[in-house]
Amino acid sequence: MVNYLVKPVSWLMVSLCSFTVEPLNLAKAQILPDDTLGTTEMSVLTPEIIGDFSAIQIEGGAIRGENLFHSFREFNIGEARAVYFTHAAGIENIISRVTGSNLSNIEGTLGVLGNANLFLINPNGIIFGANARLDMGGSFIATTASSLVFENNLEFSTTNQNTIPLLTINTPIGLQFGEAVGNIINRSELLDGMQVQPNQTLALLGGNIFLEGGNLFAPGGRIELGSAASNNFVGLVLAPDGLIFNYEGVQNFQDIQLSDEANITVASPFLSASIPVVNAGEVRLLGRQLIITGDSAITANNFGANSGGILTFVASESLEISNESNLANNNFSEIGAGGEIKIETRQLIVRKSSIRAATFSAGSGGNIIINASESILVDGSGGFSRLSTESFSEGKAGNLQIMTGRLIINNGGQLTSTTRSSGEGGSLLVNASEIVKISGQSSTDTAPSGLFAATRGVGSGGLIKVNTSSLVVEDGAQISVSSTGEGAAGNLEVNTNNLRLENQGTLSAETASGEGNITIQAEDIFLRRNSTITTNATGLANGGNISIDTDLIVAAPEENNDLVANAVEGSGGQITLTAQGIIGLELRTIEDLERLLGTNNPNNLDPNLLTSNDITAFSQFNPEIDQGSVILQTPEVDPSQGLVVLPNEIRDPSELIATTCPADEGNYFAVIGRGGLPEDPRQPLISDMIWLDTRDFSEISDNLLSDIGQTAASKPPKKIVEATGWVVNEDNEVVLVAPLPGAAPQDWWYQGTGCSSF
């Protein structure tokens, strides 16, 4: 016997909906209302034809103000089935709960005949199948919370069922999660499946949330995935443009995962006469670990006249984007600005995937803002990995801002800001409290790992600015600002305690049209194995400038590490090097290169062809014009003499050890120097200091001078000679004796012991 009400209908309509009275089977629809709201306000299921399809209409329920309450023991919709809630005028929220112990399986269409918001609450879990579909004018919230909370601590609970007098006319203010929090799984693959109307919200709020190839769409609306652990509270605000959630009451999150080409989009609709102008929407994912993998995508592209959408990711532990997945916020609007991508987490990992904000029209591109308190890893192993802001048209590219403890980029991973047309490039700003380490190249296309700000068109390139305690660029990696078009290259600024370029590590500002300067402030700079700092210019462009302010710069000898500000036909740039110590670098003029390379062919005047470590700033093809300049600001230092070759033979230790220095006989004191060891490079390089006593002794008395003279001329006392043997005299007394100088050796019947006998 069924436990819900069915209105009288024809036998044909009864046969169309007979699945509703079958026992629970997740392959078919089964909706079983309960009587917790009283028999007069129970949910009523009616077979109807809606559009061209047979469906079940859910009527009845308990109306309280703008809220309509429904309560079910089971709530499932089978494949190719449809279920629609109805409501009276003035209803804003349809709130349905499941009080039984089974999860809800939605394989067909779930809809509302009207514009009210629909809440589906089942703490046991909710699954949306491959053909699941939403059809409603309002927002949709699927949650595994245990209750919906109203003002005055009233709850519509799945475990502590309210009686009719406790139902409230107030607006709901949040979701309370109980001890057991079920998961939510979305496998809907339909392009118009899990979708709400513009300016509405589609929210999945539960324990672990999985999009297993599932799609979520809210054009110009809001999509929210929130994963909360047990006994937490998520706040709720009903706004004109959808529902807004806050997580201040959440102490512990659970995990969210997108896989198997899952897709979330809140792109604004294309402009047309039939579609109102709306902004691109907002996507928010909040959890403990957020995993986006398997060619999955989250986008908020803007095609309208207003602002672009916002992608927000908050992960208390980590956000991982891998296996050709991407986060994209692209702007195609001629008027509106692109939206932002915001990430806040402890660890961010990007492998074989991308995060991108670009503009393809006159509107400006959006910014990417990442705050990873512990670390960021961008790994190009096996494929393309990039975080980028780009401009493909007149619009200015957005900025890429990184804040973290450790930024690690390897195997061809890249952070870029690029303009390819007339739009200006954005800035790339990195703040890493511990280290920035950039290593290696891609194994697939030899693309270098690095930070890049480039212009390929007429727009000027952007700025790269790096602030960190330690910066390491190694194994072919680069930090580069460049221009290959008509636009001026951007500038590169580095502020670090320790800068290390190792094994073809490069800092460069290369330009075909001017600008492109490098400024470095560092305590120590260490160059090894073909590493360079360069501001070379091609064509008629002038070389950029290099300004380095450091305590110490060291280039390992004969490893071809260079500082270069050369130009092909334009003027060379200026290198200003301010340092307390310069070790291993040599200034080279164009004449020096001609002599050392044995050629005056401008094409071959490249300091990289020498094994020495060189500083050059000149024009290769126009030596008669301004040659560029090198300014060394350092305490009396010749950089070519910075390294000292130590002697192969050390000093005789006997010369370094003093035994005795008797005060009553003539002695000498020898200064032997440092034994080949160089001066401390942290000390100023100055000439040997000579002590000079400038006091006037002319008034000292002659008696004192006489006494001094007599003392100096007095004979030294007799030397005390050690006894080396003994004899017995005629009185039978033992006498200690020593040989006279120059006397023949005596045969003592006792020989003293000397050092040579040991």
C-alpha positions in Angstrom: 0.0 0.0 0.0 1.4 3.4 -1.0 1.9 6.0 1.6 1.3 9.1 -0.5 -1.7 10.8 -2.1 -2.4 10.5 -5.8 -5.1 12.5 -7.6 -7.7 10.6 -9.7 -6.4 10.3 -13.3 -7.1 8.2 -16.4 -5.7 4.7 -16.6 -3.3 5.8 -19.3 -1.7 8.4 -17.0 -1.5 5.9 -14.2 0.4 3.5 -16.4 2.8 6.2 -17.4 3.8 6.9 -13.8 3.3 3.5 -12.2 7.1 3.4 -11.4 6.3 5.6 -8.4 4.7 2.8 -6.4 7.4 0.1 -7.1 9.9 -0.9 -4.3 13.1 1.1 -4.1 15.3 0.6 -7.1 17.9 3.1 -8.0 17.4 2.4 -11.7 13.9 3.8 -11.5 12.1 6.7 -9.9 10.7 6.2 -6.5 9.4 9.1 -4.4 7.8 8.3 -1.1 6.5 11.2 0.9 6.3 10.8 4.7 3.7 12.0 7.1 5.9 14.1 9.3 4.2 17.3 8.2 0.8 15.9 9.0 -1.7 14.2 6.7 -3.3 17.4 5.5 0.0 18.9 4.4 1.7 15.8 2.9 3.3 16.0 -0.5 0.9 14.9 -3.3 2.2 13.2 -6.5 0.2 13.6 -9.7 1.0 12.2 -13.1 0.9 14.9 -15.8 2.1 15.7 -19.3 4.6 18.5 -19.2 5.6 19.7 -22.6 5.8 16.6 -24.7 6.8 14.3 -21.8 5.1 12.4 -19.1 6.1 13.5 -15.6 5.2 13.5 -12.0 4.0 16.8 -10.4 4.6 17.2 -6.7 2.0 19.4 -5.1 0.8 19.9 -1.6 3.3 20.5 1.2 3.2 23.0 4.0 3.2 26.6 3.2 4.7 29.1 5.7 5.1 32.6 4.4 7.4 32.5 1.3 8.5 28.9 2.1 7.0 25.7 0.9 8.1 22.6 2.9 8.1 19.0 1.6 9.2 15.8 3.4 10.0 12.4 1.8 11.2 9.1 3.1 12.7 8.3 -0.3 13.5 10.6 -3.2 14.8 9.1 -6.5 14.2 9.8 -10.2 14.8 7.1 -12.8 16.4 7.5 -16.2 14.1 9.2 -18.8 11.7 10.2 -16.0 10.8 13.7 -14.9 9.6 15.2 -11.6 8.4 18.8 -11.2 7.5 20.7 -8.0 4.7 23.2 -8.3 4.1 26.2 -6.1 1.6 29.0 -5.5 2.3 32.6 -6.3 4.5 34.3 -3.7 6.6 31.2 -2.9 10.3 31.9 -3.0 11.8 28.7 -1.6 10.8 25.1 -2.0 12.5 23.1 0.8 12.4 19.3 0.5 14.1 16.9 2.9 14.7 13.1 3.0 14.1 11.5 6.3 14.9 7.9 5.4 18.3 6.2 5.4 19.0 5.9 1.7 20.7 8.3 -0.6 19.0 10.0 -3.5 19.7 9.0 -7.1 18.7 11.5 -9.8 18.9 9.9 -13.2 16.2 11.9 -15.0 14.8 15.5 -14.9 14.3 17.4 -11.7 12.3 20.6 -12.2 10.2 23.4 -10.8 7.1 24.8 -12.5 7.9 28.4 -11.5 10.7 30.6 -10.4 11.1 29.4 -6.7 14.5 28.2 -5.4 14.6 24.4 -4.8 16.5 22.8 -1.8 17.1 19.1 -1.8 18.4 17.9 1.6 19.5 14.3 2.1 22.3 13.7 4.6 22.8 10.2 3.3 24.2 11.4 -0.1 23.0 12.5 -3.5 24.0 11.1 -6.9 23.3 12.8 -10.3 23.5 10.2 -13.1 24.7 10.6 -16.6 21.4 11.9 -17.9 20.4 14.0 -14.9 18.9 17.3 -15.8 17.6 20.4 -14.1 14.7 22.4 -15.4 13.8 25.4 -13.2 13.7 29.2 -13.1 15.3 29.7 -9.7 18.4 28.5 -7.9 19.1 24.8 -7.0 20.8 23.7 -3.8 21.7 20.0 -3.3 23.1 19.3 0.1 23.9 16.5 2.5 23.5 18.8 5.5 21.2 17.5 8.3 19.1 20.6 8.5 18.2 24.0 7.1 18.5 26.6 9.8 16.3 29.7 10.2 16.4 32.6 12.6 15.7 31.9 16.3 17.6 28.6 16.0 14.6 26.9 14.2 15.6 24.1 12.0 13.9 22.0 9.3 15.8 18.8 10.2 16.1 15.4 8.5 16.7 13.7 11.9 14.6 15.7 14.3 11.5 16.2 12.2 9.6 19.3 13.0 5.9 19.3 13.6 3.7 21.8 11.8 3.8 24.6 14.5 7.6 24.7 14.4 7.8 25.4 10.6 8.8 29.1 10.1 7.9 31.9 7.8 11.5 33.3 8.1 14.2 33.2 5.5 16.7 30.4 5.9 20.1 31.6 7.2 22.3 28.5 6.9 22.9 24.7 6.7 23.9 22.6 9.7 25.9 19.5 9.0 25.4 16.6 11.5 27.6 13.7 12.6 27.3 11.8 9.3 27.8 13.8 6.2 27.1 12.1 2.9 28.9 12.6 -0.4 27.6 14.3 -3.6 28.5 12.8 -7.0 27.7 14.4 -10.3 28.0 12.3 -13.5 25.7 14.3 -15.7 27.1 14.5 -19.2 24.3 16.5 -20.9 25.3 19.9 -22.3 22.0 21.3 -21.0 21.8 19.0 -18.0 22.8 20.3 -14.6 22.1 23.9 -15.5 20.3 26.9 -14.0 19.1 30.2 -15.5 21.2 33.4 -15.8 21.8 35.1 -12.4 20.8 32.0 -10.5 22.9 29.7 -8.2 23.7 26.0 -8.6 25.2 24.7 -5.4 26.4 21.3 -4.2 27.2 21.4 -0.5 28.1 18.2 1.2 30.9 16.0 2.5 33.2 14.9 -0.3 32.1 16.1 -3.7 33.0 14.3 -6.9 32.4 15.5 -10.5 33.1 12.2 -12.4 32.8 13.5 -15.9 29.9 15.6 -14.8 29.0 19.1 -16.1 27.6 22.1 -14.2 26.4 25.2 -16.0 25.2 28.6 -14.7 25.4 31.2 -17.5 26.1 34.5 -15.8 25.2 32.8 -12.5 26.9 31.3 -9.6 28.2 27.7 -9.1 29.2 26.8 -5.6 31.0 23.5 -4.5 31.5 23.5 -0.7 32.8 20.5 1.2 32.3 20.5 4.9 33.0 17.9 7.5 30.7 16.9 10.3 29.3 19.4 12.8 29.9 22.5 10.8 27.7 25.4 9.8 27.6 27.1 6.4 25.9 30.5 6.3 23.4 31.4 3.6 22.1 34.8 2.2 19.4 35.0 -0.4 20.4 37.8 -2.8 18.6 39.1 -5.9 21.3 37.6 -8.1 21.3 34.2 -6.4 22.3 32.6 -3.2 25.5 33.5 -1.4 27.2 31.2 1.1 29.8 31.9 3.7 32.1 29.4 5.5 33.1 31.3 8.6 31.5 28.6 10.7 33.4 25.7 9.0 36.3 24.4 11.0 37.1 21.4 8.9 36.6 20.8 5.2 36.5 17.7 3.1 37.6 17.1 -0.4 36.4 18.0 -3.9 37.6 16.3 -7.1 36.9 16.9 -10.8 37.9 14.1 -13.2 37.1 12.4 -16.5 36.6 15.7 -18.5 34.4 17.3 -15.9 33.3 20.8 -16.8 32.1 23.8 -14.8 31.2 27.1 -16.5 29.5 30.3 -15.7 30.3 32.1 -19.0 28.1 35.0 -19.8 25.7 34.4 -22.7 26.5 35.8 -26.2 24.9 39.1 -26.8 21.6 38.8 -28.6 18.2 40.5 -28.7 16.6 37.7 -26.9 19.0 37.4 -24.0 19.4 40.1 -21.4 22.8 41.6 -20.8 24.4 39.8 -17.8 27.8 39.6 -16.3 29.8 36.4 -16.5 29.1 34.5 -13.3 31.2 33.2 -10.4 32.6 29.8 -9.5 33.7 29.0 -5.9 35.3 25.8 -4.7 36.0 25.4 -1.0 37.4 22.3 0.6 40.4 20.6 2.2 42.0 19.2 -1.0 40.8 20.4 -4.4 41.8 18.1 -7.2 41.1 19.0 -10.8 42.4 16.3 -13.2 41.7 14.2 -16.3 41.2 17.0 -18.8 38.7 18.8 -16.6 38.0 22.5 -17.0 36.5 25.4 -15.0 35.8 28.6 -17.0 34.1 32.0 -16.5 34.5 33.5 -20.0 32.9 36.8 -20.8 31.0 37.3 -24.1 28.7 40.1 -22.9 29.0 43.9 -22.4 29.6 43.8 -18.7 32.4 42.5 -16.4 33.8 39.0 -16.6 33.3 36.4 -14.0 35.4 35.3 -11.0 36.9 31.9 -10.3 37.7 31.4 -6.6 39.4 28.4 -5.0 40.0 28.0 -1.3 41.7 24.8 -0.1 42.9 24.5 3.5 45.5 21.9 2.4 46.2 21.8 -1.3 44.9 22.6 -4.8 46.2 20.2 -7.6 45.6 20.8 -11.3 46.9 17.9 -13.4 46.7 15.9 -16.6 45.7 18.5 -19.2 43.2 20.3 -17.0 42.7 24.0 -17.0 41.3 27.0 -15.2 40.4 29.8 -17.7 38.9 33.3 -17.5 38.9 34.7 -21.0 37.4 38.0 -22.1 35.8 38.3 -25.6 34.0 41.5 -24.8 34.6 44.8 -26.7 33.5 46.7 -23.6 33.6 44.6 -20.4 36.7 43.7 -18.4 37.8 40.2 -17.9 37.3 38.6 -14.5 39.8 37.3 -11.9 41.1 34.0 -10.9 41.8 33.8 -7.1 43.5 30.9 -5.3 44.1 30.6 -1.6 45.7 27.5 -0.3 48.7 26.0 1.5 50.1 24.2 -1.5 49.4 24.7 -5.2 50.5 22.0 -7.7 50.2 22.4 -11.4 51.3 19.5 -13.6 50.7 19.3 -17.3 47.9 21.8 -17.0 47.3 25.6 -17.2 45.7 28.6 -15.4 44.9 31.3 -17.8 43.3 34.8 -18.0 43.3 36.3 -21.5 41.6 39.0 -23.5 40.7 38.6 -27.2 39.1 42.0 -27.7 39.2 45.6 -26.6 38.3 44.8 -23.0 41.1 44.3 -20.6 42.1 40.9 -19.4 41.6 39.6 -15.8 44.2 39.1 -13.1 45.4 35.9 -11.6 46.1 36.2 -7.8 47.6 33.2 -6.0 48.3 33.1 -2.3 49.9 29.7 -1.4 51.2 30.0 2.2 53.7 27.1 1.9 54.6 26.4 -1.7 53.8 26.5 -5.4 55.0 23.8 -7.9 54.7 24.3 -11.6 55.9 21.1 -13.2 56.1 20.6 -17.0 56.9 16.9 -16.9 55.1 15.1 -19.7 53.5 18.2 -21.2 52.6 21.9 -21.1 52.3 23.6 -17.7 51.7 27.3 -17.6 50.2 30.1 -15.5 49.6 33.0 -17.9 47.9 36.3 -18.6 47.7 37.3 -22.2 46.4 39.9 -24.6 45.5 38.9 -28.2 44.0 42.3 -29.2 43.7 45.9 -28.0 42.9 45.1 -24.5 45.6 45.2 -21.8 46.6 41.9 -20.4 46.0 41.3 -16.7 48.6 40.9 -14.0 49.9 37.6 -12.5 50.6 37.9 -8.8 52.2 35.2 -6.7 52.6 35.1 -2.9 54.1 32.0 -1.4 56.9 30.6 0.7 58.6 28.5 -2.0 58.0 28.8 -5.7 59.4 25.8 -7.7 59.3 25.8 -11.5 60.8 22.9 -13.4 60.8 20.7 -16.5 59.5 23.4 -18.7 56.9 24.9 -16.4 56.3 28.6 -17.1 54.8 31.8 -15.6 54.1 34.2 -18.4 52.5 37.6 -19.3 52.3 38.1 -23.0 50.8 40.6 -25.5 50.5 39.6 -29.1 48.8 42.7 -30.5 48.4 46.4 -29.6 47.4 45.7 -26.0 49.9 46.2 -23.2 51.4 43.3 -21.4 50.6 42.7 -17.8 53.0 42.5 -14.8 54.3 39.3 -13.3 54.9 39.9 -9.6 56.5 37.2 -7.4 56.9 37.4 -3.6 58.4 34.2 -2.1 59.6 34.5 1.5 62.0 31.5 1.2 63.1 30.7 -2.3 62.3 30.9 -6.0 63.9 27.9 -7.8 63.6 27.6 -11.6 65.2 24.5 -13.2 65.5 22.7 -16.5 63.6 22.5 -19.7 60.6 20.6 -21.1 61.4 17.0 -22.1 59.0 17.2 -25.1 59.9 20.5 -26.8 63.0 21.8 -24.9 61.0 24.9 -23.8 62.9 26.4 -20.8 61.4 26.7 -17.4 61.0 30.3 -16.3 59.3 33.6 -15.8 58.5 35.4 -19.1 57.0 38.8 -20.0 57.0 39.2 -23.8 55.5 41.4 -26.5 55.0 40.0 -30.0 53.1 43.0 -31.3 53.1 46.8 -31.0 52.0 46.8 -27.3 54.7 47.3 -24.7 55.7 44.3 -22.6 55.1 43.9 -18.9 57.2 44.0 -15.8 58.7 41.0 -14.0 59.5 41.7 -10.4 60.9 39.0 -8.0 61.3 39.5 -4.3 62.7 36.5 -2.4 65.3 35.4 0.1 67.0 33.1 -2.4 66.7 33.0 -6.2 68.2 30.0 -8.2 68.0 29.8 -12.0 69.7 26.7 -13.3 70.0 24.0 -16.0 68.9 26.2 -19.0 66.0 27.9 -17.1 65.4 31.7 -17.7 63.8 34.8 -16.3 63.2 37.0 -19.4 61.5 40.2 -20.6 61.6 40.4 -24.4 60.2 42.1 -27.5 60.2 40.5 -30.9 57.7 43.0 -32.3 57.4 46.8 -32.4 56.5 47.1 -28.8 59.1 48.0 -26.1 60.3 45.2 -23.9 59.4 45.4 -20.2 61.8 45.5 -17.3 63.1 42.9 -15.0 63.6 43.7 -11.3 65.2 41.2 -8.8 65.5 41.8 -5.0 67.1 38.9 -3.2 69.6 38.0 -0.6 71.3 35.3 -2.7 71.2 35.0 -6.5 72.6 31.9 -8.1 72.8 31.3 -11.8 74.0 27.7 -12.6 74.5 25.7 -15.8 73.2 28.1 -18.4 70.9 29.9 -16.0 69.9 33.2 -17.6 68.4 36.6 -16.7 67.7 38.4 -19.9 66.0 41.5 -21.4 66.2 41.1 -25.1 64.6 43.6 -27.5 64.1 44.4 -31.2 62.6 47.8 -30.5 64.2 49.3 -27.3 63.8 49.3 -23.6 64.3 46.1 -21.6 66.4 46.8 -18.5 67.5 44.6 -15.6 67.9 45.8 -12.1 69.3 43.5 -9.4 69.7 44.1 -5.7 71.4 41.1 -3.9 73.8 40.5 -1.1 75.6 37.8 -3.0 75.6 36.8 -6.7 77.2 33.5 -7.9 77.6 32.6 -11.6 78.6 29.2 -12.8 78.9 27.2 -16.0 77.8 29.4 -19.0 75.3 31.5 -17.1 74.5 35.1 -18.2 72.9 38.3 -17.3 72.1 40.0 -20.6 70.2 43.0 -22.2 71.1 42.4 -25.8 69.3 44.2 -28.6 68.7 43.1 -32.2 68.4 45.2 -35.4 68.6 49.0 -34.8 67.5 48.8 -31.2 69.7 50.0 -28.4 70.9 47.6 -25.8 69.1 47.8 -22.4 70.8 48.7 -19.2 72.0 46.4 -16.4 72.2 47.8 -12.9 73.6 45.5 -10.1 74.0 46.5 -6.5 75.6 43.7 -4.4 78.1 43.0 -1.7 79.9 40.3 -3.7 79.7 38.9 -7.2 81.6 35.8 -8.1 82.1 34.0 -11.4 83.9 30.7 -11.4 87.0 30.9 -13.5 87.0 29.8 -17.1 83.3 28.8 -17.1 82.1 31.4 -19.6 79.8 33.4 -17.3 79.0 36.9 -18.9 77.4 40.2 -18.2 76.4 41.6 -21.6 74.6 44.7 -22.8 75.4 44.6 -26.5 73.6 45.8 -29.6 73.8 44.6 -33.2 73.5 48.0 -35.0 72.3 50.3 -32.2 74.2 51.6 -29.3 75.2 49.2 -26.5 73.6 49.6 -23.2 75.1 50.6 -19.8 76.2 48.2 -17.1 76.5 49.7 -13.7 78.0 47.3 -11.2 78.2 48.4 -7.5 79.9 45.8 -5.4 82.3 45.4 -2.4 83.9 42.5 -4.2 84.1 41.4 -7.8 85.8 38.1 -8.4 86.5 36.4 -11.7 85.0 38.8 -14.2 87.0 40.8 -16.8 86.1 43.9 -18.8 86.2 43.4 -22.5 86.1 46.0 -25.3 85.3 45.3 -28.9 89.0 45.5 -29.6 89.6 42.9 -26.9 87.2 40.5 -28.5 88.8 41.0 -31.9 92.2 40.2 -30.5 91.1 37.2 -28.4 88.9 35.7 -31.1 91.2 36.5 -33.9 88.6 38.1 -36.1 87.0 41.5 -36.8 83.8 40.0 -38.3 81.0 41.6 -36.4 78.9 38.4 -36.6 81.6 36.6 -34.6 82.2 39.2 -31.9 80.4 37.3 -29.2 81.8 37.0 -25.7 80.1 33.7 -25.3 82.7 32.3 -27.7 85.4 32.8 -25.0 85.7 30.6 -21.9 86.5 33.6 -19.7 83.9 35.5 -17.7 83.4 38.8 -19.5 81.7 42.1 -19.1 80.8 43.8 -22.4 78.7 46.7 -23.7 79.2 47.7 -27.3 77.7 47.8 -30.8 78.8 44.9 -33.0 78.2 46.5 -36.4 78.6 50.2 -35.6 81.6 50.6 -33.3 81.9 54.2 -34.2 78.6 55.1 -32.5 78.1 55.2 -28.8 79.7 52.0 -27.5 77.7 51.7 -24.3 79.5 51.8 -21.0 80.5 49.8 -18.0 80.7 51.5 -14.6 82.3 49.7 -11.7 81.7 51.2 -8.3 83.9 49.2 -5.9 86.8 49.9 -3.5 89.9 50.0 -5.7 89.4 46.6 -7.3 90.7 45.1 -10.6 88.1 42.4 -11.4 90.6 40.5 -13.5 92.7 40.0 -10.4 89.9 38.7 -8.3 91.0 35.1 -8.1 94.4 34.0 -6.6 96.1 30.7 -7.6 97.4 29.1 -4.5 101.0 27.7 -4.5 101.5 24.0 -5.0 104.1 23.8 -2.2 103.2 24.9 1.3 105.7 26.7 3.5 108.1 24.7 5.7 106.3 24.3 9.0 109.6 24.8 10.9 109.6 28.4 9.8 106.2 29.0 11.2 106.7 27.5 14.7 108.6 29.5 17.4 110.2 27.6 20.3 111.8 30.2 22.5 112.7 33.9 22.1 115.0 34.7 25.0 114.8 38.3 26.0 118.5 38.6 26.9 120.1 37.7 23.5 119.8 38.8 19.9 116.8 37.4 18.0 114.8 38.2 14.9 111.1 38.3 13.8 110.1 37.2 10.3 106.9 38.4 8.4 106.0 35.6 6.1 102.7 37.0 4.7 99.4 34.9 4.2 101.1 31.9 2.6 99.3 32.5 -0.7 95.8 32.9 0.8 93.8 35.8 -0.6 92.4 38.6 1.4 88.8 38.2 2.8 86.7 39.4 -0.1 84.3 41.1 2.3 87.0 43.5 3.5 87.8 46.6 1.5 90.6 46.1 -1.0 93.2 48.8 0.0 97.0 49.1 0.1 99.0 47.7 3.0 98.8 50.1 6.0 102.1 51.4 7.3 102.4 52.7 10.9 104.1 56.0 11.2 104.9 57.7 14.6 104.5 61.4 14.1 105.4 62.5 17.6 108.1 65.1 18.1 111.0 63.8 20.3 113.2 66.9 20.0 112.5 68.0 23.5 113.4 64.7 25.2 116.5 65.2 27.5 120.0 64.3 26.3 120.4 62.2 29.5 117.4 60.0 28.5 118.9 59.7 25.0 122.3 58.9 26.5 120.8 56.2 28.8 119.0 54.8 25.8 122.2 54.7 23.8 124.2 53.1 26.7 121.5 50.5 27.2 121.5 49.7 23.5 125.3 49.4 23.4 125.7 47.3 26.5 127.1 43.8 26.1 124.7 40.9 26.3 125.1 38.6 29.3 126.9 35.3 28.9 124.9 32.6 27.4 123.7 29.9 29.7 124.9 26.6 28.5 123.0 23.4 29.3 124.9 20.4 30.8 125.2 17.5 28.6 127.0 15.0 30.9 128.7 14.5 34.2 132.1 13.4 35.6 133.5 12.4 39.0 136.3 14.7 40.2 139.2 13.8 42.4 137.0 14.4 45.5 134.6 11.8 44.3 132.0 14.4 43.6 129.7 14.4 40.6 130.1 17.4 38.4 127.7 18.4 35.6 129.7 19.5 32.5 129.2 20.8 29.0 131.6 21.0 26.1 133.5 24.2 25.3 132.7 25.8 21.9 135.0 24.3 19.3 136.4 21.6 21.6 136.6 18.0 20.5 133.8 15.7 21.7 134.3 14.0 25.0 133.5 10.4 25.8 131.2 10.8 28.8 130.4 7.6 30.4 126.8 8.9 30.7 125.3 10.6 27.6 122.5 13.1 28.1 119.2 12.5 26.3 118.4 15.0 23.4 115.4 15.4 21.1 117.2 13.6 18.3 117.2 10.3 20.3 113.4 10.1 20.2 
